[in-house]
Amino acid sequence: MVDLNKAEPISWLNGKLVAPAQAMVSVFDHGLLYGDGVFEGIRFYHGKAFRLLAHLERLRLSARAIALEIPYTTEALTQAVLDVIAAAPSANGYIRLVVTRGVGPLGIDPSRCKSPQVFIIADALHMVSERVRTEGAKVIIAATRRLGADGLDPRIKSLNYLNHILARMEATHAGADEAILLNSGGRIAEGSADNIFIVKKGELFTPPVIEGALDGITRQAVLELAEKLGIKAREIPLAPYDLFTADECFLTGTGAELIPVGYADGRAMPQCPGPVYQRLAAAFKELVAIESAE
């Protein structure tokens, strides 16, 4: 029995709410052994998950792309997320929904894993400092490259984030807040845990997913908001030159929401936080408030 009165993270494992200490997977789970699985990160505000159906649809598409059968319907997963939010110690936080290939013998053959495992964890989220939100993030161009669609399609949100981790390590070693990954062609793909937008002469640009960008839920919300606000937006390939010569730059992600960029490889952004960013950040905040109240 889970004590829902305790101010601690809560978990859901294969159909049941459990305390974090009881939420365990086997050391023979292929999600752990080989990164064989998919996941979603979901924010919840005022007790309501933000764009939950969009996240669950992306989860199902990721699973289909790697021939992984999720043993729960969308309706069941929706209820599971709602149960986790209801049991969480705070009305605002972050959820991680994970589907692994399940337990199997050593070896990468997935056909020997018969029971996929599903778990959901919820916790508080502290991703971005107030300094970064007000002064802007410092980003670098990482030497680590983003895997391209010819290797692993970026639309698959898999459990293997090693190249992103290595890129973040580069940023940390350089004293930066975030790393921007390029694809094999030397064009901008995304950040280690977020999508990237730049602004030139009031126009918004972001790389298309085929360039190596995750099809982010917050990214899509920003594109929708730009259209409503009359801000011209385009998905086009971008080179480091475009980043270095931009008027503004910002990052988007489920956990981070919208973050202005102040420096790119030591070059100061002319505007930070810029006017386009500020309009979109305010509109996103309003969007969250509206959708959380519905």
C-alpha positions in Angstrom: 0.0 0.0 0.0 1.3 3.4 -0.9 1.1 6.2 1.7 -0.3 9.1 -0.5 0.2 11.5 2.4 4.0 11.4 2.3 5.7 14.2 0.4 7.8 11.9 -1.7 7.9 10.9 -5.4 5.4 8.3 -6.5 5.6 5.5 -9.0 3.4 3.3 -11.1 4.7 -0.1 -12.2 2.9 -2.5 -14.5 -0.6 -1.5 -13.4 -0.1 -0.6 -9.7 0.9 2.5 -7.7 4.0 1.7 -5.7 6.5 3.5 -3.5 9.7 4.4 -5.3 11.7 1.9 -3.2 9.4 -0.9 -4.6 9.5 0.3 -8.2 12.2 -2.1 -9.5 13.0 -3.7 -12.8 15.2 -6.7 -13.3 18.9 -6.5 -14.1 18.0 -8.6 -17.1 15.6 -6.1 -18.5 16.8 -5.1 -22.0 15.9 -1.5 -21.4 18.7 -1.5 -18.9 21.1 -3.8 -20.7 20.8 -2.3 -24.2 18.7 0.8 -24.0 15.9 -1.1 -25.7 12.8 0.9 -25.0 11.0 4.2 -25.4 9.9 7.0 -23.1 8.1 10.3 -22.7 8.7 13.2 -20.4 5.4 15.0 -19.5 4.9 18.1 -17.5 1.8 18.6 -15.2 0.5 21.9 -14.0 -2.2 22.4 -11.4 -2.8 18.6 -11.3 -3.2 18.3 -15.1 -0.8 16.8 -17.7 0.1 19.2 -20.5 -0.8 17.8 -23.9 -1.0 14.2 -22.6 -2.6 12.7 -25.7 0.1 14.2 -27.9 2.8 12.6 -25.7 1.0 9.2 -25.7 0.7 9.3 -29.4 4.4 10.0 -29.8 5.1 7.2 -27.4 3.1 4.7 -29.5 4.7 5.8 -32.7 8.2 5.4 -31.1 7.2 1.9 -29.9 5.8 0.9 -33.3 9.0 2.1 -35.0 11.1 -0.3 -33.0 8.4 -3.1 -33.1 7.7 -2.8 -29.4 4.2 -3.6 -28.3 2.9 -1.5 -25.4 0.7 -3.8 -23.2 -1.7 -1.0 -22.3 -4.2 0.9 -24.3 -4.0 4.7 -24.6 -7.0 4.9 -22.2 -5.3 2.8 -19.6 -2.1 4.8 -19.8 -4.1 8.0 -19.6 -5.7 6.8 -16.4 -2.3 5.6 -15.0 -0.8 9.1 -15.6 -3.9 10.7 -13.9 -3.5 8.3 -10.9 0.2 9.2 -10.6 -0.5 12.9 -10.7 -3.3 12.5 -8.1 -0.8 10.7 -5.8 2.1 13.1 -6.4 3.2 15.3 -3.5 2.7 18.5 -5.6 0.2 19.6 -8.2 3.1 20.7 -10.4 5.9 18.5 -11.6 7.3 16.1 -14.2 6.4 12.6 -15.2 8.6 10.1 -16.9 6.7 7.3 -18.7 8.9 4.4 -19.8 8.3 1.2 -21.8 11.2 -1.3 -21.9 11.5 -4.4 -24.0 11.4 -6.4 -20.8 13.3 -9.3 -19.3 15.3 -11.6 -21.5 18.5 -13.6 -21.7 21.8 -11.9 -22.5 22.0 -11.1 -26.2 20.4 -8.4 -28.2 17.7 -10.5 -29.9 14.4 -8.8 -28.8 12.2 -11.8 -29.7 13.4 -13.5 -26.5 11.8 -10.7 -24.4 8.2 -11.8 -23.9 6.8 -9.1 -21.5 7.4 -5.4 -22.0 7.6 -3.5 -18.7 5.9 -0.1 -18.2 6.6 2.3 -15.4 5.7 5.9 -14.6 7.6 8.1 -12.1 6.7 11.6 -11.0 8.8 14.1 -9.2 9.6 17.8 -8.8 11.6 19.3 -11.6 14.4 21.8 -11.2 16.0 22.2 -14.6 16.7 25.8 -15.2 18.1 28.4 -12.8 16.7 31.9 -12.5 20.0 33.3 -13.9 19.6 31.4 -17.1 15.9 32.4 -17.5 16.8 36.1 -17.0 20.3 36.4 -18.5 20.1 33.6 -21.1 21.8 30.3 -21.4 25.4 29.8 -22.6 25.6 27.2 -25.3 28.4 25.6 -27.2 28.5 23.6 -30.5 29.4 20.1 -29.4 31.9 17.8 -31.1 29.5 14.9 -30.5 27.2 14.6 -33.4 23.4 13.8 -33.4 22.6 10.4 -34.9 20.9 11.0 -38.2 17.7 9.6 -39.7 19.9 7.1 -41.7 21.2 5.7 -38.3 18.3 6.2 -35.9 15.3 8.3 -36.8 15.2 11.3 -34.4 11.4 10.9 -34.1 12.0 7.7 -32.0 12.4 8.8 -28.4 14.4 5.9 -27.3 16.1 5.0 -24.0 19.6 5.4 -25.5 20.7 9.0 -24.9 24.5 8.4 -24.8 25.4 10.9 -27.5 23.3 13.5 -25.9 24.9 12.7 -22.5 28.4 13.1 -24.1 27.4 16.4 -25.6 26.1 17.7 -22.2 29.4 16.6 -20.6 31.2 18.8 -23.2 29.0 21.7 -22.2 29.7 21.1 -18.5 33.5 20.9 -19.1 33.3 24.1 -21.1 31.4 26.0 -18.4 28.3 26.2 -20.6 24.7 25.5 -19.8 23.8 23.5 -22.9 25.3 21.9 -26.0 24.0 22.1 -29.5 24.5 19.0 -31.6 25.1 19.0 -35.3 24.1 16.2 -37.6 26.5 14.3 -39.9 26.2 17.1 -42.5 27.4 19.7 -40.0 24.0 21.3 -39.7 22.2 22.1 -36.5 20.0 19.4 -35.1 19.0 20.2 -31.5 20.2 20.7 -28.0 21.2 17.8 -25.7 17.7 17.8 -24.2 15.8 20.5 -26.1 14.9 21.9 -29.5 16.4 25.1 -30.8 14.9 28.2 -32.5 16.6 31.3 -33.9 15.2 34.6 -34.9 16.4 36.8 -37.8 14.7 40.1 -38.6 11.6 39.1 -36.7 11.3 35.7 -38.4 11.4 32.4 -36.6 13.5 29.4 -37.8 13.9 25.9 -36.4 15.5 22.7 -38.0 13.0 20.2 -39.4 12.9 16.8 -37.7 14.7 15.1 -40.6 17.8 17.1 -39.7 18.0 15.3 -36.4 15.6 17.3 -34.3 13.1 15.5 -32.0 9.6 16.3 -32.9 9.1 18.1 -29.6 5.7 18.7 -28.1 6.8 22.2 -26.8 8.4 22.8 -30.2 5.1 22.2 -31.9 3.2 24.4 -29.4 5.7 27.3 -30.1 5.1 26.9 -33.9 1.3 27.0 -33.3 1.6 30.1 -31.1 3.8 31.8 -33.6 1.1 31.4 -36.2 -1.5 32.8 -33.9 0.7 35.8 -33.0 1.5 36.5 -36.7 5.1 35.6 -36.3 6.4 34.1 -39.5 8.0 30.7 -38.8 9.8 28.2 -41.0 11.4 24.8 -40.5 14.6 24.9 -42.6 18.1 23.5 -42.3 20.4 25.7 -40.2 24.2 25.9 -40.0 26.3 27.2 -37.1 26.6 30.4 -39.1 22.9 31.0 -38.8 23.2 30.6 -35.0 26.1 32.9 -34.7 24.5 35.6 -36.8 21.0 35.3 -35.3 19.3 38.2 -33.5 17.8 35.9 -30.9 18.0 32.3 -30.0 16.0 30.2 -27.5 15.5 26.5 -26.6 12.3 24.6 -26.0 11.5 21.4 -24.1 9.0 19.7 -21.9 11.1 20.2 -18.8 12.7 23.5 -19.8 9.7 25.1 -21.4 11.3 28.2 -23.2 14.8 29.3 -22.4 16.5 32.3 -23.9 20.1 31.9 -25.2 22.6 34.6 -24.3 25.8 33.3 -25.7 26.6 30.8 -28.5 30.3 29.6 -28.5 31.2 32.8 -26.7 29.4 35.1 -29.1 26.8 37.3 -27.3 23.3 37.3 -28.8 22.3 40.8 -29.8 19.0 40.4 -28.0 18.5 38.3 -24.9 15.8 37.9 -23.9 14.6 39.1 -27.3 11.2 40.5 -28.2 10.1 37.5 -30.2 11.1 35.2 -27.4 9.3 37.3 -24.8 6.1 37.3 -26.8 6.2 33.5 -27.3 7.2 32.8 -23.7 4.2 34.9 -22.4 1.9 33.2 -24.9 3.1 29.8 -23.8 2.5 30.6 -20.2 -1.0 31.7 -21.0 -1.5 28.5 -23.1 -0.5 26.3 -20.1 -2.9 28.2 -17.9 -5.8 27.8 -20.3 -5.2 24.1 -21.0 -4.6 23.4 -17.3 -8.0 25.0 -16.5 -10.0 23.0 -19.0 
